[in-house]
C-alpha cells in the first residue's frame, strides 16, 4: 500500500507539473544554445581567423608565427579543434531534445506520469557525464589554459560557475524529489569540483608556490605591498587571503548547491503534506457520502430512496463545489425526518 500511495503521489505530482517540466527543458536548451554553443562558436570563429592570419603571408618574417604554421596547417588541427569545440554543446542539445520529446510522448500517450520524473533525473545525470567529459577535454586545468583569459586567476573554477553549472539551477524549478535532487547535485559537485580537477591537476592554483608566483605578478610595480607580502611575518597571511579569493567561486557554487537541496527538501515536504491532506478529505467525503446513502435507504422506501439518490447524483454532477458542511447539513435534515 505504501508503494501504491507513493506511486499515486508521484503520478499526481508529475501530472500537475507538466508545464514546469516542459518549460525546464526549453530553458535548458536555451541556455546551452545561447551560452555554451554560442561561446564555443565565437571561439571557433576567432581561432579560425587567427589561423588564416598565421597561414597568410603576414606570418613571414615573424619567428613566433612561423613556428605555428606547421601546427595550424595540419589536418589534425582542424579535425580536433572542430570536434572538441562543438561536440559537447551539441551532445547536450541532443540530450535535452530527446528528454523533451520523451516527456511529450509520455504525457500524450497517458502513460504513468511519474516516468517523466525518472526521465528528467536521467537527463540531468547524463548531463553530469557530458560536463565531466567536457572539463576533462582540456589538456590541463591550470590557469595557463582554459578560462584564464576570461576569469583571471580563478580560471576553471569560475568557468564552471558561469558556463557549466547554471543548467543545474533548474533543480530549483523542476518537481524532482529531495533524494533525486540531492543525488544529482552530489554527482555534479563530485565530478566538477573533485574528480576532474584532481585528475587534471586543477587545484594547483591554490598551492602556496603558485600563489607566490601570482603575487609577484600582482605587486610587480608596487614595492610596498611586495615588501609586506613577502615579509616572513605576513607571508602566510597574504597567501591565505589570496587562497580565499581564489576559492570564492568554488565556495559560491557549493553554497548554491546547498540552497537547492534545502529548497528541494522544503518543497517535497510541503507537496507531500498537501497531497495527504487532499487524500484524507477525499476519503472523508466518500465516507460521508456512503453514510448519507445508507441513512436515506434506511428512512425511505427503496424506490423513493433510489430516486432521491439519483437526483442527488445528478445535482452533484452539475454543482461540484459541495463541501463537507453542505453534506453534514443534508445528513442532519434526513435525521430529523427519520425522527
Buried (B, 14 or more C-beta within 10 A) or exposed (E): EEEEEEEEBBBBBBEEBBEEBBBBBEBBBEBBBEBBBEBBBEEBEEBEEEBEEBBEEEBEEEEEBEEBBEEBEEEEBEEEBEEEBBBBBBBBBEBBBBBBEBBBEBBEEEEEBBBBBBBBBEBBBBBBEBBBBBBBBBEBBBBEBBBBEEBEBBBBBBBBBBBBBBBBBBBBBBBBBBEBBBBBBEBBBEBBBEBBBEEBEBBBBBEEEBBBEBBEEBBEEEEEEBEBBBEEEEBEEBBEBBBEEBBBBBEBBBEBBEEBBEBBBEBBEEBBEEBEEEBEEEEEBEEBBEEBBEBBBEBBEEEEBEEBBEEBEEEEEEEEEBEEEEBEEBBEEBEEEEE
